[in-house]
Amino acid sequence: MAIEGIEITHEGTDARGEYRATLPGTHAVGRLTWFARGDARIADHTLVPPEIGGKGVAAALVDALIADAKSEGFKIVPACSYIAAQFKRHPEWSELLAETPS
């Protein structure tokens, strides 16, 4: 689902990072956070404020993570229940799933 005017940016280091989604007309920011463990990124939180909820922001954040995993070659551990549910809805992403690193 494309959201008109949504802007997604990524900030972070090799150890941890955050995807941020902003929409025109609001200062609210949706976030997806992750941290690295081994060759995987542990996607641990998806946070969308109520004022921008229900607009597909969380899905857009996960899509950005998936796109980066495909282009950069990392695997994902969906530690957040929303991200885990998205992986169940998208079996085509299964090659991006990492085993839980020890």
Biopython code that builds the backbone (N, CA, C, O; Angstrom):
import numpy as np
from Bio.PDB.StructureBuilder import StructureBuilder

atoms = [
    (1, "MET", "N", (0.850, -1.194, 0.000)),
    (1, "MET", "CA", (0.000, 0.000, 0.000)),
    (1, "MET", "C", (0.882, 1.238, 0.000)),
    (1, "MET", "O", (1.651, 1.452, 0.937)),
    (2, "ALA", "N", (0.780, 2.036, -1.018)),
    (2, "ALA", "CA", (1.570, 3.260, -1.089)),
    (2, "ALA", "C", (0.847, 4.370, -0.337)),
    (2, "ALA", "O", (-0.366, 4.543, -0.457)),
    (3, "ILE", "N", (1.598, 5.088, 0.412)),
    (3, "ILE", "CA", (1.046, 6.209, 1.163)),
    (3, "ILE", "C", (1.581, 7.481, 0.526)),
    (3, "ILE", "O", (2.791, 7.693, 0.450)),
    (4, "GLU", "N", (0.673, 8.314, 0.075)),
    (4, "GLU", "CA", (1.101, 9.533, -0.588)),
    (4, "GLU", "C", (1.845, 10.445, 0.371)),
    (4, "GLU", "O", (1.353, 10.764, 1.454)),
    (5, "GLY", "N", (3.034, 10.860, -0.037)),
    (5, "GLY", "CA", (3.810, 11.815, 0.740)),
    (5, "GLY", "C", (4.632, 11.218, 1.863)),
    (5, "GLY", "O", (5.346, 11.952, 2.548)),
    (6, "ILE", "N", (4.559, 9.903, 2.080)),
    (6, "ILE", "CA", (5.347, 9.316, 3.160)),
    (6, "ILE", "C", (6.826, 9.393, 2.801)),
    (6, "ILE", "O", (7.219, 9.179, 1.654)),
    (7, "GLU", "N", (7.623, 9.699, 3.796)),
    (7, "GLU", "CA", (9.063, 9.713, 3.609)),
    (7, "GLU", "C", (9.669, 8.785, 4.646)),
    (7, "GLU", "O", (9.415, 8.923, 5.843)),
    (8, "ILE", "N", (10.473, 7.836, 4.178)),
    (8, "ILE", "CA", (11.139, 6.915, 5.095)),
    (8, "ILE", "C", (12.634, 7.147, 5.005)),
    (8, "ILE", "O", (13.223, 7.143, 3.924)),
    (9, "THR", "N", (13.229, 7.348, 6.163)),
    (9, "THR", "CA", (14.674, 7.528, 6.246)),
    (9, "THR", "C", (15.234, 6.460, 7.176)),
    (9, "THR", "O", (14.502, 5.843, 7.950)),
    (10, "HIS", "N", (16.539, 6.253, 7.086)),
    (10, "HIS", "CA", (17.208, 5.275, 7.935)),
    (10, "HIS", "C", (18.417, 5.934, 8.568)),
    (10, "HIS", "O", (19.215, 6.584, 7.893)),
    (11, "GLU", "N", (18.540, 5.756, 9.868)),
    (11, "GLU", "CA", (19.695, 6.275, 10.596)),
    (11, "GLU", "C", (20.273, 5.146, 11.418)),
    (11, "GLU", "O", (19.550, 4.247, 11.848)),
    (12, "GLY", "N", (21.570, 5.189, 11.635)),
    (12, "GLY", "CA", (22.151, 4.185, 12.499)),
    (12, "GLY", "C", (23.608, 3.918, 12.203)),
    (12, "GLY", "O", (24.266, 4.623, 11.438)),
    (13, "THR", "N", (24.077, 2.877, 12.837)),
    (13, "THR", "CA", (25.453, 2.418, 12.697)),
    (13, "THR", "C", (25.402, 0.959, 12.275)),
    (13, "THR", "O", (24.329, 0.430, 11.984)),
    (14, "ASP", "N", (26.552, 0.314, 12.241)),
    (14, "ASP", "CA", (26.566, -1.121, 11.958)),
    (14, "ASP", "C", (25.953, -1.917, 13.103)),
    (14, "ASP", "O", (25.535, -3.058, 12.904)),
    (15, "ALA", "N", (25.893, -1.335, 14.297)),
    (15, "ALA", "CA", (25.416, -2.048, 15.486)),
    (15, "ALA", "C", (23.917, -1.912, 15.727)),
    (15, "ALA", "O", (23.287, -2.839, 16.236)),
    (16, "ARG", "N", (23.341, -0.766, 15.366)),
    (16, "ARG", "CA", (21.910, -0.539, 15.602)),
    (16, "ARG", "C", (21.410, 0.578, 14.711)),
    (16, "ARG", "O", (22.181, 1.409, 14.229)),
    (17, "GLY", "N", (20.106, 0.581, 14.503)),
    (17, "GLY", "CA", (19.560, 1.619, 13.647)),
    (17, "GLY", "C", (18.061, 1.755, 13.789)),
    (17, "GLY", "O", (17.409, 1.055, 14.563)),
    (18, "GLU", "N", (17.542, 2.690, 13.005)),
    (18, "GLU", "CA", (16.120, 3.009, 13.093)),
    (18, "GLU", "C", (15.648, 3.517, 11.738)),
    (18, "GLU", "O", (16.286, 4.366, 11.116)),
    (19, "TYR", "N", (14.525, 2.983, 11.298)),
    (19, "TYR", "CA", (13.832, 3.524, 10.134)),
    (19, "TYR", "C", (12.789, 4.492, 10.680)),
    (19, "TYR", "O", (12.134, 4.212, 11.684)),
    (20, "ARG", "N", (12.641, 5.632, 10.011)),
    (20, "ARG", "CA", (11.670, 6.638, 10.448)),
    (20, "ARG", "C", (10.750, 6.989, 9.291)),
    (20, "ARG", "O", (11.190, 7.186, 8.158)),
    (21, "ALA", "N", (9.467, 7.061, 9.603)),
    (21, "ALA", "CA", (8.466, 7.428, 8.598)),
    (21, "ALA", "C", (7.788, 8.721, 9.025)),
    (21, "ALA", "O", (7.321, 8.853, 10.157)),
    (22, "THR", "N", (7.745, 9.663, 8.105)),
    (22, "THR", "CA", (7.039, 10.914, 8.363)),
    (22, "THR", "C", (6.007, 11.133, 7.260)),
    (22, "THR", "O", (6.180, 10.702, 6.120)),
    (23, "LEU", "N", (4.944, 11.809, 7.634)),
    (23, "LEU", "CA", (3.865, 12.141, 6.702)),
    (23, "LEU", "C", (3.681, 13.652, 6.685)),
    (23, "LEU", "O", (3.911, 14.317, 7.696)),
    (24, "PRO", "N", (3.269, 14.197, 5.552)),
    (24, "PRO", "CA", (3.020, 15.638, 5.500)),
    (24, "PRO", "C", (1.899, 16.034, 6.460)),
    (24, "PRO", "O", (0.940, 15.289, 6.661)),
    (25, "GLY", "N", (2.038, 17.202, 7.035)),
    (25, "GLY", "CA", (0.982, 17.747, 7.877)),
    (25, "GLY", "C", (0.999, 17.280, 9.320)),
    (25, "GLY", "O", (0.086, 17.604, 10.080)),
    (26, "THR", "N", (2.011, 16.531, 9.714)),
    (26, "THR", "CA", (2.103, 16.086, 11.102)),
    (26, "THR", "C", (3.564, 15.982, 11.509)),
    (26, "THR", "O", (4.445, 15.758, 10.678)),
    (27, "HIS", "N", (3.797, 16.146, 12.787)),
    (27, "HIS", "CA", (5.157, 15.987, 13.320)),
    (27, "HIS", "C", (5.364, 14.585, 13.874)),
    (27, "HIS", "O", (6.458, 14.259, 14.336)),
    (28, "ALA", "N", (4.335, 13.756, 13.833)),
    (28, "ALA", "CA", (4.441, 12.391, 14.347)),
    (28, "ALA", "C", (5.407, 11.585, 13.474)),
    (28, "ALA", "O", (5.471, 11.764, 12.257)),
    (29, "VAL", "N", (6.152, 10.698, 14.127)),
    (29, "VAL", "CA", (7.147, 9.884, 13.431)),
    (29, "VAL", "C", (6.929, 8.417, 13.783)),
    (29, "VAL", "O", (6.901, 8.051, 14.958)),
    (30, "GLY", "N", (6.775, 7.583, 12.763)),
    (30, "GLY", "CA", (6.730, 6.138, 12.961)),
    (30, "GLY", "C", (8.153, 5.607, 12.959)),
    (30, "GLY", "O", (9.008, 6.112, 12.232)),
    (31, "ARG", "N", (8.409, 4.584, 13.776)),
    (31, "ARG", "CA", (9.767, 4.060, 13.887)),
    (31, "ARG", "C", (9.791, 2.540, 13.854)),
    (31, "ARG", "O", (8.895, 1.875, 14.373)),
    (32, "LEU", "N", (10.825, 2.012, 13.241)),
    (32, "LEU", "CA", (11.143, 0.589, 13.316)),
    (32, "LEU", "C", (12.602, 0.530, 13.756)),
    (32, "LEU", "O", (13.482, 1.050, 13.070)),
    (33, "THR", "N", (12.861, -0.104, 14.901)),
    (33, "THR", "CA", (14.218, -0.159, 15.423)),
    (33, "THR", "C", (14.793, -1.556, 15.281)),
    (33, "THR", "O", (14.058, -2.543, 15.262)),
    (34, "TRP", "N", (16.117, -1.632, 15.181)),
    (34, "TRP", "CA", (16.812, -2.911, 15.054)),
    (34, "TRP", "C", (18.196, -2.797, 15.685)),
    (34, "TRP", "O", (18.736, -1.705, 15.864)),
    (35, "PHE", "N", (18.747, -3.958, 16.015)),
    (35, "PHE", "CA", (20.143, -4.027, 16.429)),
    (35, "PHE", "C", (20.767, -5.257, 15.794)),
    (35, "PHE", "O", (20.086, -6.237, 15.495)),
    (36, "ALA", "N", (22.076, -5.186, 15.595)),
    (36, "ALA", "CA", (22.786, -6.271, 14.919)),
    (36, "ALA", "C", (23.232, -7.322, 15.925)),
    (36, "ALA", "O", (23.621, -7.021, 17.053)),
    (37, "ARG", "N", (23.158, -8.561, 15.470)),
    (37, "ARG", "CA", (23.735, -9.672, 16.212)),
    (37, "ARG", "C", (24.243, -10.655, 15.163)),
    (37, "ARG", "O", (23.459, -11.252, 14.424)),
    (38, "GLY", "N", (25.548, -10.814, 15.108)),
    (38, "GLY", "CA", (26.130, -11.635, 14.054)),
    (38, "GLY", "C", (25.855, -10.984, 12.708)),
    (38, "GLY", "O", (26.025, -9.776, 12.546)),
    (39, "ASP", "N", (25.428, -11.792, 11.742)),
    (39, "ASP", "CA", (25.127, -11.274, 10.407)),
    (39, "ASP", "C", (23.651, -10.909, 10.249)),
    (39, "ASP", "O", (23.183, -10.669, 9.136)),
    (40, "ALA", "N", (22.924, -10.867, 11.359)),
    (40, "ALA", "CA", (21.483, -10.604, 11.299)),
    (40, "ALA", "C", (21.148, -9.261, 11.945)),
    (40, "ALA", "O", (21.914, -8.716, 12.740)),
    (41, "ARG", "N", (19.993, -8.759, 11.578)),
    (41, "ARG", "CA", (19.420, -7.589, 12.260)),
    (41, "ARG", "C", (18.202, -8.075, 13.033)),
    (41, "ARG", "O", (17.286, -8.678, 12.474)),
    (42, "ILE", "N", (18.217, -7.800, 14.317)),
    (42, "ILE", "CA", (17.090, -8.136, 15.174)),
    (42, "ILE", "C", (16.136, -6.939, 15.121)),
    (42, "ILE", "O", (16.429, -5.881, 15.677)),
    (43, "ALA", "N", (15.000, -7.113, 14.451)),
    (43, "ALA", "CA", (14.003, -6.040, 14.326)),
    (43, "ALA", "C", (13.111, -6.126, 15.562)),
    (43, "ALA", "O", (12.235, -6.986, 15.651)),
    (44, "ASP", "N", (13.348, -5.218, 16.519)),
    (44, "ASP", "CA", (12.743, -5.382, 17.843)),
    (44, "ASP", "C", (11.526, -4.525, 18.141)),
    (44, "ASP", "O", (10.763, -4.867, 19.045)),
    (45, "HIS", "N", (11.307, -3.436, 17.434)),
    (45, "HIS", "CA", (10.141, -2.594, 17.731)),
    (45, "HIS", "C", (9.627, -1.901, 16.480)),
    (45, "HIS", "O", (10.403, -1.435, 15.646)),
    (46, "THR", "N", (8.322, -1.842, 16.366)),
    (46, "THR", "CA", (7.656, -1.000, 15.381)),
    (46, "THR", "C", (6.700, -0.118, 16.179)),
    (46, "THR", "O", (5.797, -0.611, 16.854)),
    (47, "LEU", "N", (6.914, 1.184, 16.091)),
    (47, "LEU", "CA", (6.134, 2.133, 16.885)),
    (47, "LEU", "C", (5.505, 3.168, 15.955)),
    (47, "LEU", "O", (6.209, 3.873, 15.232)),
    (48, "VAL", "N", (4.171, 3.253, 15.982)),
    (48, "VAL", "CA", (3.469, 4.232, 15.154)),
    (48, "VAL", "C", (2.519, 5.013, 16.061)),
    (48, "VAL", "O", (1.601, 4.433, 16.641)),
    (49, "PRO", "N", (2.733, 6.324, 16.188)),
    (49, "PRO", "CA", (1.844, 7.134, 17.023)),
    (49, "PRO", "C", (0.404, 7.096, 16.515)),
    (49, "PRO", "O", (0.176, 6.969, 15.311)),
    (50, "PRO", "N", (-0.565, 7.204, 17.417)),
    (50, "PRO", "CA", (-1.983, 7.131, 17.026)),
    (50, "PRO", "C", (-2.378, 8.122, 15.932)),
    (50, "PRO", "O", (-3.225, 7.807, 15.096)),
    (51, "GLU", "N", (-1.777, 9.315, 15.925)),
    (51, "GLU", "CA", (-2.193, 10.313, 14.931)),
    (51, "GLU", "C", (-1.833, 9.931, 13.494)),
    (51, "GLU", "O", (-2.370, 10.516, 12.554)),
    (52, "ILE", "N", (-0.932, 8.957, 13.307)),
    (52, "ILE", "CA", (-0.640, 8.483, 11.949)),
    (52, "ILE", "C", (-0.914, 6.981, 11.813)),
    (52, "ILE", "O", (-0.534, 6.357, 10.823)),
    (53, "GLY", "N", (-1.571, 6.421, 12.809)),
    (53, "GLY", "CA", (-1.920, 5.005, 12.774)),
    (53, "GLY", "C", (-3.014, 4.718, 11.758)),
    (53, "GLY", "O", (-3.774, 5.608, 11.378)),
    (54, "GLY", "N", (-3.085, 3.473, 11.328)),
    (54, "GLY", "CA", (-4.124, 3.055, 10.396)),
    (54, "GLY", "C", (-3.920, 3.526, 8.973)),
    (54, "GLY", "O", (-4.833, 3.427, 8.154)),
    (55, "LYS", "N", (-2.736, 4.038, 8.664)),
    (55, "LYS", "CA", (-2.462, 4.556, 7.321)),
    (55, "LYS", "C", (-1.417, 3.716, 6.580)),
    (55, "LYS", "O", (-0.960, 4.106, 5.505)),
    (56, "GLY", "N", (-1.038, 2.573, 7.146)),
    (56, "GLY", "CA", (-0.045, 1.728, 6.494)),
    (56, "GLY", "C", (1.393, 2.096, 6.791)),
    (56, "GLY", "O", (2.311, 1.625, 6.119)),
    (57, "VAL", "N", (1.597, 2.941, 7.800)),
    (57, "VAL", "CA", (2.947, 3.391, 8.132)),
    (57, "VAL", "C", (3.825, 2.223, 8.588)),
    (57, "VAL", "O", (4.963, 2.095, 8.136)),
    (58, "ALA", "N", (3.313, 1.379, 9.470)),
    (58, "ALA", "CA", (4.108, 0.248, 9.959)),
    (58, "ALA", "C", (4.496, -0.676, 8.808)),
    (58, "ALA", "O", (5.636, -1.134, 8.740)),
    (59, "ALA", "N", (3.563, -0.950, 7.911)),
    (59, "ALA", "CA", (3.862, -1.802, 6.759)),
    (59, "ALA", "C", (4.931, -1.171, 5.874)),
    (59, "ALA", "O", (5.801, -1.876, 5.363)),
    (60, "ALA", "N", (4.880, 0.140, 5.687)),
    (60, "ALA", "CA", (5.878, 0.834, 4.876)),
    (60, "ALA", "C", (7.264, 0.749, 5.520)),
    (60, "ALA", "O", (8.270, 0.618, 4.823)),
    (61, "LEU", "N", (7.311, 0.823, 6.852)),
    (61, "LEU", "CA", (8.586, 0.684, 7.560)),
    (61, "LEU", "C", (9.168, -0.713, 7.357)),
    (61, "LEU", "O", (10.364, -0.861, 7.107)),
    (62, "VAL", "N", (8.322, -1.733, 7.465)),
    (62, "VAL", "CA", (8.791, -3.113, 7.257)),
    (62, "VAL", "C", (9.241, -3.284, 5.809)),
    (62, "VAL", "O", (10.260, -3.927, 5.555)),
    (63, "ASP", "N", (8.505, -2.722, 4.864)),
    (63, "ASP", "CA", (8.902, -2.812, 3.457)),
    (63, "ASP", "C", (10.292, -2.210, 3.237)),
    (63, "ASP", "O", (11.080, -2.744, 2.456)),
    (64, "ALA", "N", (10.597, -1.107, 3.916)),
    (64, "ALA", "CA", (11.922, -0.485, 3.785)),
    (64, "ALA", "C", (13.008, -1.409, 4.340)),
    (64, "ALA", "O", (14.081, -1.538, 3.749)),
    (65, "LEU", "N", (12.726, -2.050, 5.475)),
    (65, "LEU", "CA", (13.670, -3.013, 6.053)),
    (65, "LEU", "C", (13.896, -4.178, 5.095)),
    (65, "LEU", "O", (15.033, -4.595, 4.878)),
    (66, "ILE", "N", (12.825, -4.698, 4.527)),
    (66, "ILE", "CA", (12.913, -5.828, 3.593)),
    (66, "ILE", "C", (13.726, -5.435, 2.363)),
    (66, "ILE", "O", (14.583, -6.197, 1.916)),
    (67, "ALA", "N", (13.464, -4.255, 1.816)),
    (67, "ALA", "CA", (14.201, -3.789, 0.637)),
    (67, "ALA", "C", (15.696, -3.699, 0.933)),
    (67, "ALA", "O", (16.520, -4.090, 0.106)),
    (68, "ASP", "N", (16.045, -3.186, 2.110)),
    (68, "ASP", "CA", (17.460, -3.090, 2.480)),
    (68, "ASP", "C", (18.072, -4.471, 2.677)),
    (68, "ASP", "O", (19.218, -4.700, 2.291)),
    (69, "ALA", "N", (17.325, -5.390, 3.271)),
    (69, "ALA", "CA", (17.843, -6.749, 3.460)),
    (69, "ALA", "C", (18.158, -7.380, 2.109)),
    (69, "ALA", "O", (19.179, -8.050, 1.954)),
    (70, "LYS", "N", (17.291, -7.170, 1.145)),
    (70, "LYS", "CA", (17.516, -7.731, -0.193)),
    (70, "LYS", "C", (18.725, -7.089, -0.869)),
    (70, "LYS", "O", (19.533, -7.782, -1.488)),
    (71, "SER", "N", (18.849, -5.778, -0.753)),
    (71, "SER", "CA", (19.941, -5.092, -1.454)),
    (71, "SER", "C", (21.280, -5.202, -0.733)),
    (71, "SER", "O", (22.331, -5.207, -1.374)),
    (72, "GLU", "N", (21.248, -5.292, 0.609)),
    (72, "GLU", "CA", (22.494, -5.322, 1.377)),
    (72, "GLU", "C", (22.903, -6.731, 1.808)),
    (72, "GLU", "O", (24.032, -6.944, 2.250)),
    (73, "GLY", "N", (21.987, -7.692, 1.679)),
    (73, "GLY", "CA", (22.334, -9.079, 1.948)),
    (73, "GLY", "C", (22.315, -9.523, 3.402)),
    (73, "GLY", "O", (22.958, -10.515, 3.746)),
    (74, "PHE", "N", (21.594, -8.814, 4.266)),
    (74, "PHE", "CA", (21.498, -9.272, 5.652)),
    (74, "PHE", "C", (20.213, -10.053, 5.883)),
    (74, "PHE", "O", (19.278, -9.979, 5.086)),
    (75, "LYS", "N", (20.176, -10.796, 6.971)),
    (75, "LYS", "CA", (18.995, -11.565, 7.380)),
    (75, "LYS", "C", (18.308, -10.817, 8.513)),
    (75, "LYS", "O", (18.889, -9.925, 9.130)),
    (76, "ILE", "N", (17.061, -11.194, 8.775)),
    (76, "ILE", "CA", (16.244, -10.505, 9.774)),
    (76, "ILE", "C", (15.703, -11.501, 10.790)),
    (76, "ILE", "O", (15.243, -12.585, 10.432)),
    (77, "VAL", "N", (15.766, -11.118, 12.059)),
    (77, "VAL", "CA", (15.085, -11.849, 13.128)),
    (77, "VAL", "C", (13.919, -10.957, 13.551)),
    (77, "VAL", "O", (14.146, -9.889, 14.120)),
    (78, "PRO", "N", (12.670, -11.371, 13.283)),
    (78, "PRO", "CA", (11.517, -10.535, 13.632)),
    (78, "PRO", "C", (11.145, -10.682, 15.113)),
    (78, "PRO", "O", (10.285, -11.492, 15.462)),
    (79, "ALA", "N", (11.791, -9.903, 15.976)),
    (79, "ALA", "CA", (11.528, -9.966, 17.410)),
    (79, "ALA", "C", (10.271, -9.186, 17.804)),
    (79, "ALA", "O", (9.751, -9.362, 18.906)),
    (80, "CYS", "N", (9.792, -8.340, 16.922)),
    (80, "CYS", "CA", (8.565, -7.560, 17.138)),
    (80, "CYS", "C", (7.382, -8.364, 16.586)),
    (80, "CYS", "O", (7.471, -8.933, 15.499)),
    (81, "SER", "N", (6.289, -8.407, 17.330)),
    (81, "SER", "CA", (5.132, -9.208, 16.905)),
    (81, "SER", "C", (4.556, -8.730, 15.569)),
    (81, "SER", "O", (4.099, -9.549, 14.772)),
    (82, "TYR", "N", (4.570, -7.435, 15.316)),
    (82, "TYR", "CA", (4.054, -6.924, 14.039)),
    (82, "TYR", "C", (4.922, -7.411, 12.881)),
    (82, "TYR", "O", (4.404, -7.862, 11.860)),
    (83, "ILE", "N", (6.225, -7.319, 13.038)),
    (83, "ILE", "CA", (7.133, -7.753, 11.977)),
    (83, "ILE", "C", (7.018, -9.260, 11.770)),
    (83, "ILE", "O", (7.044, -9.728, 10.631)),
    (84, "ALA", "N", (6.893, -10.019, 12.845)),
    (84, "ALA", "CA", (6.701, -11.473, 12.729)),
    (84, "ALA", "C", (5.421, -11.776, 11.948)),
    (84, "ALA", "O", (5.410, -12.665, 11.097)),
    (85, "ALA", "N", (4.351, -11.045, 12.232)),
    (85, "ALA", "CA", (3.085, -11.241, 11.514)),
    (85, "ALA", "C", (3.238, -10.905, 10.031)),
    (85, "ALA", "O", (2.663, -11.584, 9.179)),
    (86, "GLN", "N", (4.001, -9.876, 9.722)),
    (86, "GLN", "CA", (4.230, -9.518, 8.321)),
    (86, "GLN", "C", (4.982, -10.627, 7.590)),
    (86, "GLN", "O", (4.690, -10.916, 6.429)),
    (87, "PHE", "N", (5.954, -11.252, 8.268)),
    (87, "PHE", "CA", (6.679, -12.373, 7.649)),
    (87, "PHE", "C", (5.729, -13.535, 7.378)),
    (87, "PHE", "O", (5.870, -14.216, 6.362)),
    (88, "LYS", "N", (4.767, -13.775, 8.263)),
    (88, "LYS", "CA", (3.795, -14.853, 8.034)),
    (88, "LYS", "C", (2.892, -14.529, 6.845)),
    (88, "LYS", "O", (2.493, -15.429, 6.107)),
    (89, "ARG", "N", (2.570, -13.250, 6.656)),
    (89, "ARG", "CA", (1.724, -12.828, 5.536)),
    (89, "ARG", "C", (2.474, -12.841, 4.202)),
    (89, "ARG", "O", (1.859, -12.869, 3.136)),
    (90, "HIS", "N", (3.804, -12.822, 4.272)),
    (90, "HIS", "CA", (4.630, -12.740, 3.061)),
    (90, "HIS", "C", (5.623, -13.898, 3.009)),
    (90, "HIS", "O", (6.807, -13.704, 3.282)),
    (91, "PRO", "N", (5.158, -15.098, 2.662)),
    (91, "PRO", "CA", (6.073, -16.244, 2.606)),
    (91, "PRO", "C", (7.223, -16.041, 1.621)),
    (91, "PRO", "O", (8.256, -16.702, 1.730)),
    (92, "GLU", "N", (7.052, -15.139, 0.668)),
    (92, "GLU", "CA", (8.127, -14.863, -0.293)),
    (92, "GLU", "C", (9.344, -14.207, 0.372)),
    (92, "GLU", "O", (10.410, -14.118, -0.238)),
    (93, "TRP", "N", (9.188, -13.755, 1.604)),
    (93, "TRP", "CA", (10.310, -13.169, 2.346)),
    (93, "TRP", "C", (11.098, -14.219, 3.133)),
    (93, "TRP", "O", (12.071, -13.875, 3.804)),
    (94, "SER", "N", (10.701, -15.478, 3.063)),
    (94, "SER", "CA", (11.290, -16.500, 3.935)),
    (94, "SER", "C", (12.809, -16.594, 3.817)),
    (94, "SER", "O", (13.481, -16.922, 4.795)),
    (95, "GLU", "N", (13.363, -16.310, 2.634)),
    (95, "GLU", "CA", (14.812, -16.377, 2.482)),
    (95, "GLU", "C", (15.532, -15.301, 3.275)),
    (95, "GLU", "O", (16.748, -15.372, 3.456)),
    (96, "LEU", "N", (14.797, -14.308, 3.747)),
    (96, "LEU", "CA", (15.400, -13.228, 4.541)),
    (96, "LEU", "C", (15.359, -13.508, 6.044)),
    (96, "LEU", "O", (15.941, -12.761, 6.832)),
    (97, "LEU", "N", (14.681, -14.569, 6.437)),
    (97, "LEU", "CA", (14.597, -14.916, 7.867)),
    (97, "LEU", "C", (15.917, -15.516, 8.353)),
    (97, "LEU", "O", (16.481, -16.402, 7.712)),
    (98, "ALA", "N", (16.390, -15.029, 9.474)),
    (98, "ALA", "CA", (17.595, -15.575, 10.088)),
    (98, "ALA", "C", (17.206, -16.509, 11.209)),
    (98, "ALA", "O", (16.152, -16.365, 11.828)),
    (99, "GLU", "N", (18.061, -17.452, 11.454)),
    (99, "GLU", "CA", (17.921, -18.241, 12.681)),
    (99, "GLU", "C", (18.231, -17.292, 13.820)),
    (99, "GLU", "O", (19.050, -16.387, 13.661)),
    (100, "THR", "N", (17.604, -17.475, 14.948)),
    (100, "THR", "CA", (17.892, -16.628, 16.088)),
    (100, "THR", "C", (19.339, -16.829, 16.486)),
    (100, "THR", "O", (19.718, -17.934, 16.875)),
    (101, "PRO", "N", (20.170, -15.778, 16.400)),
    (101, "PRO", "CA", (21.577, -15.927, 16.757)),
    (101, "PRO", "C", (21.744, -16.218, 18.237)),
    (101, "PRO", "O", (20.959, -15.762, 19.069)),
    (102, "SER", "N", (22.769, -16.978, 18.548)),
    (102, "SER", "CA", (23.013, -17.278, 19.970)),
    (102, "SER", "C", (23.933, -16.262, 20.587)),
    (102, "SER", "O", (24.249, -16.353, 21.773)),
]
sb = StructureBuilder()
sb.init_structure("model")
sb.init_model(0)
sb.init_chain("A")
sb.init_seg("    ")
for serial, (resi, resn, name, xyz) in enumerate(atoms, 1):
    if name == "N":
        sb.init_residue(resn, " ", resi, " ")
    sb.init_atom(name, np.array(xyz, "f"), 0.0, 1.0, " ", f" {name:<3s}", serial, name[0])
structure = sb.get_structure()
